């Protein structure tokens, strides 16, 4: 299986779509633009407004399962393209319809070609070549990602939210590490991701019981940073993304890399890495602009150099 190896074209001009997407990602780099309905059958929608990209999982009738090959390939390709695109400074990930992401496609699991009918070695390869590429892709992406959780985030969907850097929930959102309810374990990195967000005790409770958390319970657990009314979810996520995007993008990308490295490195190693990155930051035009703007008491204009 060769999921997500293609390179979908990225529209550069306002309102332009340069070529047909290769893996079902609708690309639009538009000021104040919305996705056109002509391609609403694609698994993933991408809209860029200024330096913020919004990715929408677009299988609402199925509650946006991310394990289907076309959805997974589209999401992997979008992440790869965003990582290369220096015009992107922040990403919002959300779901179409009433759900954020239902995780795996249960109907597909039950089919004659489902995972239960496959030999163990085939399943092992399927995980390594498929869904397990997703947390690695998010980990390597230096652009900050905000999960705007509009509804159910179940199983892989809960872990998908955890792969993001920041999480905002609608009051309609629910979160569950529901793998155990299906006789499964978190196969996509959830056992690594969740404890780093909510702590070992709460993560074990969620994983062992599979019980759902309401949006308010998720807020109390530290799984999300804020809960808002459904109609306020995207405006709140967009406002946060704009605040992130207003900062020097080189510094933001390096700061995210430092945070990722701190998850697996000791303090001395992180200090060495931060010293090296700080040397790079000192040499950027954006740092000089920030200092000058501060001295002149004016807003800074960051250009990403």
DOFI-909471 format. One line per field, with one value per residue (C-alpha): x, y, z; chain. Coordinates in nm, 2 decimals, always signed. Each point is the difference from the previous one (the first is absolute). Layout:
residues N
u <- X,...
v <- Y,...
w <- Z,...
chain <- A,...
end
This chain:
residues 305
u <- +0.00,+0.14,-0.22,+0.07,+0.31,-0.14,+0.05,-0.32,+0.04,-0.03,-0.19,+0.20,-0.22,-0.32,-0.29,+0.21,+0.01,+0.31,-0.07,-0.21,+0.09,+0.16,-0.14,-0.33,+0.11,-0.18,+0.25,-0.09,+0.23,-0.26,-0.05,-0.32,-0.10,-0.20,+0.02,-0.20,-0.28,+0.11,+0.26,-0.19,+0.03,+0.37,+0.11,+0.20,-0.06,+0.27,-0.05,+0.27,-0.08,+0.31,+0.26,-0.25,-0.11,-0.33,-0.02,-0.34,-0.06,-0.28,-0.18,-0.29,-0.24,+0.26,+0.10,+0.34,+0.19,+0.37,+0.11,-0.16,+0.28,-0.11,-0.04,+0.33,+0.19,-0.16,+0.09,+0.35,+0.05,-0.14,+0.23,+0.30,-0.10,-0.06,+0.35,+0.16,-0.21,+0.16,-0.31,-0.19,+0.04,-0.28,-0.25,-0.35,-0.13,-0.37,-0.28,-0.30,-0.34,-0.07,+0.32,+0.37,+0.12,-0.15,+0.34,-0.01,-0.27,-0.18,-0.19,+0.32,+0.14,-0.29,+0.03,+0.16,+0.32,+0.00,+0.28,-0.14,+0.01,+0.36,+0.31,+0.19,+0.30,-0.22,-0.17,+0.34,+0.11,-0.33,+0.05,+0.36,-0.06,-0.34,-0.15,+0.33,+0.15,-0.25,+0.14,+0.35,-0.10,-0.16,+0.31,+0.22,-0.22,+0.15,-0.31,-0.23,-0.33,-0.32,-0.27,-0.35,-0.19,-0.36,-0.15,+0.10,+0.37,+0.00,+0.29,+0.24,-0.20,+0.09,+0.36,-0.01,-0.10,+0.30,+0.23,-0.08,+0.18,-0.31,-0.36,-0.32,-0.33,-0.36,-0.24,-0.13,+0.34,+0.07,+0.33,+0.06,+0.29,-0.26,+0.24,-0.06,-0.38,+0.09,+0.25,+0.29,+0.29,+0.10,+0.19,+0.08,+0.21,-0.27,+0.17,+0.30,-0.19,-0.28,+0.20,+0.22,-0.31,-0.23,+0.25,+0.04,-0.29,-0.26,+0.14,-0.02,-0.35,-0.10,+0.18,-0.11,-0.36,-0.06,-0.25,-0.07,+0.08,-0.23,+0.16,-0.01,+0.16,+0.27,+0.06,+0.04,+0.24,+0.22,-0.09,-0.12,+0.08,-0.34,-0.37,-0.22,-0.35,-0.03,-0.05,+0.31,+0.24,+0.14,+0.02,+0.18,+0.24,+0.06,+0.07,+0.26,+0.15,+0.03,+0.18,+0.25,+0.04,+0.08,+0.33,+0.33,-0.05,+0.36,-0.01,-0.33,+0.11,+0.32,-0.20,-0.22,+0.30,+0.15,-0.32,-0.01,+0.37,-0.07,-0.24,+0.28,+0.32,+0.16,+0.04,+0.37,-0.08,-0.30,+0.22,+0.26,-0.27,-0.15,+0.34,+0.05,-0.35,+0.04,+0.31,-0.21,-0.28,+0.24,+0.11,-0.35,-0.14,-0.31,+0.19,+0.16,-0.34,-0.15,+0.28,-0.03,-0.38,+0.02,+0.24,-0.21,-0.33,-0.17,-0.15,+0.26,-0.02,+0.13,+0.10,+0.12,+0.37
v <- +0.00,+0.34,+0.25,+0.36,+0.00,+0.23,+0.38,+0.19,+0.33,+0.31,+0.30,+0.31,+0.26,+0.14,-0.22,-0.23,-0.38,-0.11,-0.34,-0.29,-0.12,-0.34,-0.14,+0.17,+0.31,+0.31,+0.28,+0.37,+0.29,+0.27,+0.32,-0.05,-0.29,-0.31,-0.35,-0.03,-0.26,-0.16,-0.20,-0.07,-0.37,+0.01,-0.16,+0.30,+0.37,+0.26,+0.37,+0.26,+0.35,+0.21,-0.21,-0.23,-0.33,-0.18,-0.37,-0.16,-0.37,-0.04,-0.33,+0.13,-0.29,-0.24,+0.23,+0.08,-0.33,+0.06,-0.36,-0.02,+0.00,+0.31,+0.21,-0.12,+0.07,+0.34,+0.10,-0.12,+0.18,+0.32,-0.01,-0.06,+0.29,+0.24,-0.09,+0.11,+0.31,+0.30,+0.21,-0.21,+0.11,-0.19,-0.28,-0.07,-0.35,-0.07,-0.23,+0.04,-0.06,-0.11,-0.19,+0.10,-0.35,-0.34,-0.17,-0.32,-0.11,-0.27,-0.12,-0.06,-0.20,-0.23,-0.07,-0.31,+0.20,+0.16,-0.01,-0.30,-0.21,+0.09,-0.19,+0.15,+0.09,+0.18,+0.20,+0.09,+0.14,+0.18,+0.19,+0.09,+0.10,+0.16,+0.16,+0.01,+0.23,+0.27,+0.07,+0.00,+0.25,+0.23,-0.03,+0.11,+0.29,+0.32,+0.21,+0.02,-0.19,+0.09,-0.27,+0.16,-0.29,+0.05,-0.34,-0.35,-0.08,-0.38,-0.24,+0.11,+0.32,+0.08,-0.08,+0.21,+0.30,-0.09,+0.01,+0.37,+0.27,+0.17,-0.12,+0.21,-0.18,+0.08,-0.07,-0.28,-0.18,-0.33,-0.18,-0.37,-0.25,-0.25,-0.27,-0.23,+0.00,-0.16,-0.25,+0.20,+0.21,+0.35,-0.09,+0.35,+0.13,+0.10,-0.17,+0.23,+0.32,+0.00,-0.03,+0.29,+0.22,-0.12,-0.18,-0.38,-0.04,+0.16,-0.16,-0.35,+0.06,+0.10,-0.28,-0.28,+0.10,+0.15,+0.23,+0.33,+0.35,+0.29,+0.33,+0.14,-0.32,+0.02,+0.36,-0.10,-0.27,+0.23,-0.18,+0.33,+0.36,+0.15,-0.09,+0.22,-0.01,-0.18,+0.32,+0.15,-0.30,+0.10,+0.38,-0.08,-0.24,+0.25,+0.28,-0.22,-0.10,+0.37,+0.07,-0.28,+0.10,+0.36,-0.10,-0.06,-0.34,-0.11,+0.04,-0.17,-0.30,-0.03,+0.04,-0.29,-0.21,+0.07,-0.10,-0.33,-0.07,+0.07,-0.29,-0.25,+0.19,+0.10,+0.36,+0.02,-0.11,+0.24,+0.29,-0.08,-0.02,+0.33,+0.17,-0.10,+0.10,+0.33,+0.07,-0.05,+0.22,+0.28,+0.01,+0.03,+0.31,-0.05,+0.02,+0.33,+0.13,-0.10,+0.19,+0.30,+0.01,-0.02,+0.29,+0.20,-0.09,-0.13,-0.33,-0.24,-0.13,-0.36,-0.14,-0.35,+0.06
w <- +0.00,-0.10,+0.18,-0.02,-0.22,-0.27,+0.00,-0.05,-0.18,+0.22,-0.14,+0.02,-0.16,+0.16,-0.08,-0.22,-0.01,-0.18,-0.14,+0.14,+0.35,-0.01,+0.33,+0.04,+0.18,-0.11,-0.01,+0.01,+0.08,+0.03,+0.20,+0.20,-0.23,+0.07,-0.16,-0.32,+0.02,-0.33,+0.19,+0.32,-0.07,+0.07,+0.33,+0.11,-0.07,+0.02,+0.01,+0.05,+0.11,+0.03,+0.19,+0.17,-0.16,+0.11,-0.06,+0.03,+0.02,-0.25,+0.05,+0.22,-0.09,+0.14,+0.29,-0.17,+0.06,-0.06,-0.06,-0.35,-0.26,-0.19,+0.32,+0.14,-0.32,-0.04,+0.35,-0.02,-0.33,+0.14,+0.30,-0.22,-0.23,+0.29,+0.14,-0.32,-0.05,+0.18,-0.06,+0.26,+0.36,+0.18,-0.07,+0.12,-0.01,+0.03,-0.11,-0.23,+0.14,+0.35,+0.08,+0.01,-0.07,+0.09,-0.03,-0.19,-0.25,+0.20,-0.31,-0.18,+0.29,-0.02,-0.37,-0.16,-0.06,+0.34,+0.25,+0.19,-0.32,-0.07,+0.12,+0.29,-0.21,-0.25,+0.27,+0.14,-0.33,-0.05,+0.33,-0.08,-0.36,+0.08,+0.31,+0.19,-0.26,+0.12,+0.35,-0.15,-0.26,+0.25,+0.22,-0.28,-0.11,+0.13,-0.06,+0.30,-0.03,+0.18,+0.03,-0.01,+0.14,-0.11,+0.11,+0.08,+0.01,+0.05,+0.00,-0.27,-0.01,+0.36,-0.08,-0.31,+0.22,+0.23,-0.30,-0.03,+0.20,+0.13,+0.05,+0.02,+0.05,-0.07,+0.28,-0.23,+0.00,+0.17,+0.03,+0.05,-0.02,-0.11,-0.13,+0.29,-0.07,-0.34,+0.16,-0.13,+0.13,-0.11,-0.31,-0.12,+0.28,+0.24,+0.29,-0.06,-0.08,+0.26,+0.32,-0.11,-0.01,+0.28,+0.22,+0.07,+0.24,-0.22,-0.32,+0.16,+0.11,-0.35,-0.17,+0.24,+0.01,-0.34,+0.16,-0.17,+0.14,-0.06,-0.12,+0.35,+0.14,-0.27,+0.10,+0.37,-0.11,-0.20,-0.33,-0.15,+0.09,-0.04,-0.07,-0.20,-0.15,-0.33,-0.20,+0.16,-0.07,-0.33,+0.07,+0.32,-0.18,-0.27,+0.25,+0.18,-0.34,-0.09,+0.32,-0.07,-0.36,+0.10,+0.15,-0.18,-0.18,+0.03,+0.37,+0.04,-0.20,+0.20,+0.33,-0.10,-0.09,+0.35,+0.16,-0.19,+0.08,+0.37,+0.01,-0.05,+0.10,+0.33,+0.11,-0.10,-0.36,-0.03,+0.12,-0.26,-0.27,+0.11,+0.00,-0.37,-0.10,+0.18,-0.20,-0.32,+0.14,+0.08,-0.36,-0.15,-0.15,+0.21,+0.32,-0.11,-0.10,+0.34,+0.18,-0.22,+0.02,+0.38,+0.02,-0.25,+0.18,-0.31,-0.11,-0.15,-0.35,-0.02,-0.34,+0.10,-0.06
chain <- A,A,A,A,A,A,A,A,A,A,A,A,A,A,A,A,A,A,A,A,A,A,A,A,A,A,A,A,A,A,A,A,A,A,A,A,A,A,A,A,A,A,A,A,A,A,A,A,A,A,A,A,A,A,A,A,A,A,A,A,A,A,A,A,A,A,A,A,A,A,A,A,A,A,A,A,A,A,A,A,A,A,A,A,A,A,A,A,A,A,A,A,A,A,A,A,A,A,A,A,A,A,A,A,A,A,A,A,A,A,A,A,A,A,A,A,A,A,A,A,A,A,A,A,A,A,A,A,A,A,A,A,A,A,A,A,A,A,A,A,A,A,A,A,A,A,A,A,A,A,A,A,A,A,A,A,A,A,A,A,A,A,A,A,A,A,A,A,A,A,A,A,A,A,A,A,A,A,A,A,A,A,A,A,A,A,A,A,A,A,A,A,A,A,A,A,A,A,A,A,A,A,A,A,A,A,A,A,A,A,A,A,A,A,A,A,A,A,A,A,A,A,A,A,A,A,A,A,A,A,A,A,A,A,A,A,A,A,A,A,A,A,A,A,A,A,A,A,A,A,A,A,A,A,A,A,A,A,A,A,A,A,A,A,A,A,A,A,A,A,A,A,A,A,A,A,A,A,A,A,A,A,A,A,A,A,A,A,A,A,A,A,A,A,A,A,A,A,A,A,A,A,A,A,A
end
